[in-house]
Amino acid sequence: MLKYRIAEWKSSFWHKICIFAMRRSFFWFDYSYFFSLMYEWLSDASYKMKKDSQLVLKDKKAREMLVASELCKRLASTYVEENAHITAFGETIEETYNDFNFHSKFSDRERKLVRKSMKIEKRDTEYYLEYLGTLLKKHSQGWWD
C-alpha cells in the first residue's frame, strides 16, 4: 500500500514541481546571503562578548569580531559596487541612471568608465575577502570563553 502511494506521488504534478524547484538555484542562496548571515552572527557575538564574557581581553576580542562583521556587511551589501561606481564615474548610480540615454550605444568614454568601475569593484572585493580571511585565521580561535 505504501509503495503504491509513493509511486502515485512520484508521478503526480506536485512531485514534478518539487523536482523542478530543487534543480533551480534560489536567488537568496549566494555569497550575499552567506555574508549577511555572518554579519548578523558576528555582530551579535561581539555584543554578547563585550557584555557577558569572562575573558580578560574581552573588549579587544569584541572589537575584532565587530571589524569582521563590518567586512561581512560590506561584502553582503552593494557597498563595493556603489563605491567603485562613484570612484569611476564621479556620481552615484541613480544619477548615472537618470542621465543615461537607453536608445543610444555606449561611447568609448562610457565603456572605459564601466571597465574601470568593474576593475575597482574586483580589487575592493578581493581586498575585503583577504582581510576577512586573515582576521578569521589569526583571531577566531581566541573569540571563545
C-alpha positions, 0 to 999 in steps of 0.5 A: 500500500505504501509503495503504491502511494509513493509511486502515485506521488512520484508521478503526480504534478506536485512531485514534478514541481518539487523536482523542478524547484530543487534543480533551480538555484534560489536567488537568496542562496549566494555569497550575499546571503552567506555574508549577511548571515555572518554579519548578523552572527558576528555582530551579535557575538561581539555584543554578547562578548563585550557584555557577558564574557569572562575573558580578560581581553574581552573588549579587544576580542569584541572589537575584532569580531565587530571589524569582521562583521563590518567586512561581512556587511560590506561584502553582503551589501552593494557597498563595493559596487556603489563605491567603485561606481562613484570612484569611476564615474564621479556620481552615484548610480541613480544619477548615472541612471537618470542621465543615461540615454537607453536608445543610444550605444555606449561611447568609448568614454562610457565603456572605459568608465564601466571597465574601470568601475568593474576593475575597482569593484574586483580589487575592493572585493578581493581586498575585503575577502583577504582581510576577512580571511586573515582576521578569521585565521589569526583571531577566531580561535581566541573569540571563545570563553 
